[in-house]
Amino acid sequence: MSRPVGYLSLVSAFVCAGGVALVRRVGIDGSVQGVAVSFLLVKVLSLLAVSFATYGCYRIALGVYDQRTADKRRRHDARNLFRLGFGAAGTVAALGVLTEQWVGLLFSLGVVGFAVTFALQQPLFSLIGWLYIMVKRPYQVGDRVAIEDSKGDVVEVSFLVTTLWEINGGLVSSNQPSGRSITLPNSVVLSSHVKNYTREEFPYVWNELTVQVAYETDFEFATETMRTVADDYLGDEMAARIERYRERLAETPVELEVQDRPTVNVVQEESWVAFRLRYLVHPRRGQRVRNELYRRVLAAFNEHPDRVKFPVSRNR
């Protein structure tokens, strides 16, 4: 739909430009408050021609890009870039048509821009933050991030602000959406920590499931049971994720030993022992996977009450 509208806008621009040429050739007598009617018509038609031409080029460029890529994230970023570029070009062209002093106009824009830098520091910092987001990609639309005290899924990155669909936030827990939206200035990425849970290169995080058992438990049996349950449930999916994780590590100077299977860490507490099952999962499936693993692990433990004991209320 973008390209037909763009073509129609270009046709309108050519019609307005033809009207300018016709008015200048024929001339129209009369004046409005001392200003010649022909002069006013030329200015109005010229502005309309510039506006239609700018909008038409924007819609055509956007339509061509949307047709070539199905990635919603890239289309969102391209839309913002096209708006900024064509908007700036259209504004300069419109001012040039009005003043007919292109050199003086560019000089004036430089002076005005210098003054605006001091008057609008925060919006300019947010615009710089937007440019940083576009270039360095600390996050993009669709990512799950935590910025300062806010956590959520990025639904929009405009020139000045980033909008999140909140996760947790005091209303709910377990990484569930709260239904609220959060608006953050883009300048926050220049001065705060940004935690991205779903980067495009590796959209997975390590997760843990903790099960508390008594000291009388057969530790080796409990450990192997938790590993087997997790391995059966996650299957080859985790192995493929681990392979991607190793590829990412190979691109860095960091050296880590990464297991193909889920691992279990044992932590001694005062009155019980905590078995912590560690595995790789997509953040948006984290709670669902944890719930299912917990159900399966408890079911496996309950099948062997003689080998797995659960803690009771007592001091050790």
PLY file of the C-alpha trace (Angstrom):
ply
format ascii 1.0
element vertex 316
property float x
property float y
property float z
element edge 315
property int vertex1
property int vertex2
end_header
0.00 0.00 0.00
2.95 2.34 0.63
4.17 2.44 -2.96
0.81 3.29 -4.63
0.32 6.14 -2.15
3.87 7.28 -2.88
3.29 7.28 -6.62
0.07 9.26 -6.16
1.94 11.80 -4.02
4.62 12.19 -6.71
1.94 12.76 -9.33
0.44 15.45 -7.08
3.90 17.01 -6.72
4.30 17.18 -10.51
0.84 18.74 -10.83
1.75 21.42 -8.26
5.07 22.05 -10.00
3.21 22.43 -13.28
0.88 24.89 -11.57
3.90 26.94 -10.46
5.24 27.06 -14.01
1.79 28.04 -15.34
1.31 30.85 -12.81
4.74 32.26 -13.55
4.12 32.19 -17.30
0.56 33.55 -17.32
0.64 35.76 -14.27
-2.39 36.66 -12.17
-3.36 40.21 -11.41
-4.38 41.41 -7.97
-2.94 41.45 -4.49
-3.79 40.40 -0.93
-2.78 42.95 1.71
-0.12 44.31 -0.61
1.24 40.92 -1.68
0.79 39.84 -5.29
-1.61 36.93 -5.76
0.72 35.29 -8.28
3.55 35.39 -5.71
1.37 33.76 -3.06
0.20 31.08 -5.46
3.77 30.27 -6.47
4.83 29.91 -2.83
1.83 27.79 -1.85
2.11 25.52 -4.89
5.87 25.20 -4.37
5.38 24.16 -0.74
2.75 21.65 -1.78
5.07 20.27 -4.45
7.90 19.86 -1.93
5.56 18.24 0.62
4.04 15.80 -1.86
7.45 14.95 -3.34
9.02 14.31 0.07
6.12 12.21 1.28
5.96 10.30 -1.99
9.66 9.45 -1.94
9.35 8.38 1.71
6.42 6.05 0.98
8.09 4.53 -2.09
11.39 3.95 -0.29
9.55 2.42 2.66
7.48 0.20 0.38
10.55 -1.06 -1.49
12.34 -1.86 1.77
9.31 -3.59 3.30
8.98 -5.72 0.19
12.60 -6.85 0.39
12.66 -7.81 4.07
10.15 -9.61 6.27
12.04 -8.86 9.50
9.74 -6.68 11.63
12.67 -5.33 13.63
14.54 -4.08 10.56
11.36 -2.63 9.09
10.70 -0.71 12.31
14.24 0.72 12.31
14.09 1.57 8.60
10.80 3.42 9.11
12.40 5.66 11.74
15.49 6.28 9.62
13.40 7.17 6.57
11.24 9.51 8.63
14.27 11.31 9.99
16.07 11.57 6.66
13.14 12.59 4.47
11.73 14.83 7.21
14.99 16.76 7.50
15.36 17.01 3.71
11.75 18.15 3.29
12.09 20.79 6.00
15.25 22.24 4.45
13.66 22.23 0.99
10.51 23.94 2.27
12.51 26.67 4.03
14.62 27.11 0.91
11.50 27.56 -1.22
10.13 30.17 1.18
13.33 32.19 1.58
15.04 31.51 -1.76
18.30 32.03 0.10
19.90 28.59 0.24
23.35 29.64 1.48
21.92 31.97 4.12
19.43 29.28 5.10
22.12 26.69 5.73
24.13 29.20 7.76
21.06 30.12 9.78
20.28 26.47 10.44
23.80 26.04 11.78
23.40 29.00 14.15
19.96 27.87 15.25
21.20 24.32 15.75
24.02 25.60 17.96
21.53 27.53 20.10
19.08 24.63 20.27
21.86 22.39 21.53
21.93 24.35 24.77
18.19 24.92 25.01
17.13 21.31 24.41
19.88 19.21 25.90
17.75 16.33 27.17
15.86 15.74 23.89
19.15 15.95 22.02
20.73 13.42 24.37
17.75 11.14 23.69
18.24 11.59 19.94
21.93 10.73 20.35
20.82 7.73 22.40
18.56 6.66 19.53
21.49 6.89 17.09
23.57 4.81 19.51
20.79 2.20 19.67
20.61 2.06 15.88
24.39 1.66 15.48
25.52 -0.43 18.48
22.30 -2.43 18.95
22.22 -2.80 22.75
18.61 -3.80 22.08
15.98 -3.64 19.36
12.25 -4.14 18.93
11.20 -7.54 20.26
14.03 -7.95 22.78
13.43 -8.53 26.48
15.55 -6.07 28.44
16.12 -4.65 31.91
17.07 -0.97 32.08
17.61 0.54 35.52
14.57 -0.62 37.55
12.42 -1.39 34.49
12.10 -4.77 32.79
10.00 -5.70 29.78
9.74 -6.42 26.06
10.69 -3.62 23.66
7.68 -2.74 21.50
8.86 0.56 20.02
12.04 2.61 19.68
11.22 6.13 18.50
13.56 9.10 18.10
13.30 10.15 21.76
11.82 7.29 23.81
11.76 3.51 24.11
8.49 1.79 25.05
8.43 -1.48 27.00
5.66 -3.91 27.85
6.39 -4.42 31.51
7.43 -7.77 32.99
6.97 -8.32 36.75
6.89 -4.76 38.08
5.26 -5.37 41.46
1.91 -6.54 40.07
2.94 -10.04 39.01
5.96 -12.28 39.39
7.79 -15.11 37.63
8.63 -12.98 34.59
4.99 -12.58 33.56
3.60 -9.49 31.74
1.86 -7.01 34.01
-0.13 -5.28 31.24
1.52 -1.91 31.87
3.73 -0.02 29.42
6.92 1.81 30.40
8.34 4.79 28.52
12.05 5.48 28.91
14.11 8.29 27.35
16.67 6.93 24.89
19.37 8.90 26.71
19.21 6.27 29.48
21.37 3.89 27.38
24.24 6.38 27.60
24.37 6.37 31.40
22.76 3.12 32.65
23.28 -0.62 32.48
21.23 -2.37 29.81
20.55 -6.09 30.30
19.41 -7.82 27.12
17.96 -11.31 27.61
17.16 -12.06 23.97
19.90 -10.70 21.75
19.45 -11.79 18.15
22.85 -13.52 18.10
22.04 -15.67 21.14
18.49 -15.32 22.54
18.90 -17.71 25.50
19.78 -17.45 29.18
20.88 -19.87 31.88
18.17 -20.79 34.34
18.10 -22.72 37.60
15.56 -24.93 39.36
16.13 -25.46 43.10
14.82 -28.52 44.94
15.46 -28.92 48.67
16.03 -32.40 50.08
17.02 -33.83 53.45
20.56 -34.86 54.38
19.46 -38.52 54.38
18.98 -38.38 50.60
21.12 -40.43 48.24
22.93 -37.50 46.67
24.31 -39.35 43.66
20.91 -40.83 42.82
19.12 -37.46 43.23
21.70 -35.66 41.10
21.56 -38.17 38.26
17.74 -38.27 38.41
17.49 -34.49 37.99
19.94 -34.58 35.09
18.07 -37.40 33.37
14.68 -35.71 33.78
16.01 -32.43 32.38
17.82 -34.20 29.55
14.69 -36.12 28.55
12.58 -32.97 28.58
14.99 -30.58 26.86
16.41 -33.22 24.51
18.52 -32.12 21.54
17.16 -28.60 21.84
19.60 -27.68 24.59
22.50 -29.33 22.76
21.85 -27.12 19.74
21.72 -24.06 21.99
24.99 -25.05 23.65
26.61 -25.30 20.23
25.52 -21.74 19.45
26.76 -20.67 22.88
30.20 -22.13 22.15
30.30 -20.38 18.81
29.63 -17.08 20.55
32.32 -17.81 23.13
34.81 -18.61 20.37
34.41 -15.03 19.10
35.56 -13.66 22.45
38.72 -14.05 24.59
36.59 -15.66 27.33
37.34 -19.33 28.03
34.62 -21.33 29.76
33.89 -25.03 30.10
30.30 -25.60 28.97
28.50 -28.90 29.48
26.23 -30.35 26.80
23.77 -31.65 29.38
22.00 -29.88 32.23
24.13 -29.81 35.38
23.28 -30.02 39.08
25.04 -28.02 41.79
24.72 -29.04 45.42
24.54 -26.31 48.08
24.59 -27.14 51.77
22.06 -25.23 53.86
21.45 -25.24 57.61
18.61 -27.77 57.66
18.61 -29.23 54.17
20.56 -29.58 50.95
19.62 -27.54 47.85
19.99 -29.24 44.49
20.17 -26.60 41.76
19.49 -27.81 38.24
21.13 -25.52 35.66
19.97 -25.46 32.03
19.66 -23.20 28.99
16.27 -21.79 27.99
14.61 -18.99 26.07
13.61 -16.21 28.54
9.98 -16.16 27.44
9.68 -19.89 28.13
11.63 -19.80 31.38
8.73 -20.09 33.83
6.87 -22.67 31.78
9.98 -24.86 31.49
10.75 -24.49 35.20
7.20 -25.51 36.15
7.32 -28.60 33.96
10.78 -29.62 35.17
9.72 -29.17 38.79
6.67 -31.35 38.27
8.71 -34.10 36.60
11.54 -34.01 39.13
9.14 -34.28 42.08
7.31 -37.14 40.39
10.61 -38.99 39.86
11.70 -38.38 43.46
8.35 -39.54 44.86
8.77 -42.85 43.05
11.78 -43.58 45.29
10.86 -42.41 48.81
13.54 -44.69 50.25
16.32 -42.86 48.37
15.04 -39.27 48.36
13.97 -37.65 51.63
12.46 -34.20 51.96
13.33 -31.88 54.83
11.09 -31.54 57.88
10.82 -28.71 60.36
13.83 -29.17 62.62
17.26 -27.74 63.36
20.42 -29.55 62.39
0 1
1 2
2 3
3 4
4 5
5 6
6 7
7 8
8 9
9 10
10 11
11 12
12 13
13 14
14 15
15 16
16 17
17 18
18 19
19 20
20 21
21 22
22 23
23 24
24 25
25 26
26 27
27 28
28 29
29 30
30 31
31 32
32 33
33 34
34 35
35 36
36 37
37 38
38 39
39 40
40 41
41 42
42 43
43 44
44 45
45 46
46 47
47 48
48 49
49 50
50 51
51 52
52 53
53 54
54 55
55 56
56 57
57 58
58 59
59 60
60 61
61 62
62 63
63 64
64 65
65 66
66 67
67 68
68 69
69 70
70 71
71 72
72 73
73 74
74 75
75 76
76 77
77 78
78 79
79 80
80 81
81 82
82 83
83 84
84 85
85 86
86 87
87 88
88 89
89 90
90 91
91 92
92 93
93 94
94 95
95 96
96 97
97 98
98 99
99 100
100 101
101 102
102 103
103 104
104 105
105 106
106 107
107 108
108 109
109 110
110 111
111 112
112 113
113 114
114 115
115 116
116 117
117 118
118 119
119 120
120 121
121 122
122 123
123 124
124 125
125 126
126 127
127 128
128 129
129 130
130 131
131 132
132 133
133 134
134 135
135 136
136 137
137 138
138 139
139 140
140 141
141 142
142 143
143 144
144 145
145 146
146 147
147 148
148 149
149 150
150 151
151 152
152 153
153 154
154 155
155 156
156 157
157 158
158 159
159 160
160 161
161 162
162 163
163 164
164 165
165 166
166 167
167 168
168 169
169 170
170 171
171 172
172 173
173 174
174 175
175 176
176 177
177 178
178 179
179 180
180 181
181 182
182 183
183 184
184 185
185 186
186 187
187 188
188 189
189 190
190 191
191 192
192 193
193 194
194 195
195 196
196 197
197 198
198 199
199 200
200 201
201 202
202 203
203 204
204 205
205 206
206 207
207 208
208 209
209 210
210 211
211 212
212 213
213 214
214 215
215 216
216 217
217 218
218 219
219 220
220 221
221 222
222 223
223 224
224 225
225 226
226 227
227 228
228 229
229 230
230 231
231 232
232 233
233 234
234 235
235 236
236 237
237 238
238 239
239 240
240 241
241 242
242 243
243 244
244 245
245 246
246 247
247 248
248 249
249 250
250 251
251 252
252 253
253 254
254 255
255 256
256 257
257 258
258 259
259 260
260 261
261 262
262 263
263 264
264 265
265 266
266 267
267 268
268 269
269 270
270 271
271 272
272 273
273 274
274 275
275 276
276 277
277 278
278 279
279 280
280 281
281 282
282 283
283 284
284 285
285 286
286 287
287 288
288 289
289 290
290 291
291 292
292 293
293 294
294 295
295 296
296 297
297 298
298 299
299 300
300 301
301 302
302 303
303 304
304 305
305 306
306 307
307 308
308 309
309 310
310 311
311 312
312 313
313 314
314 315
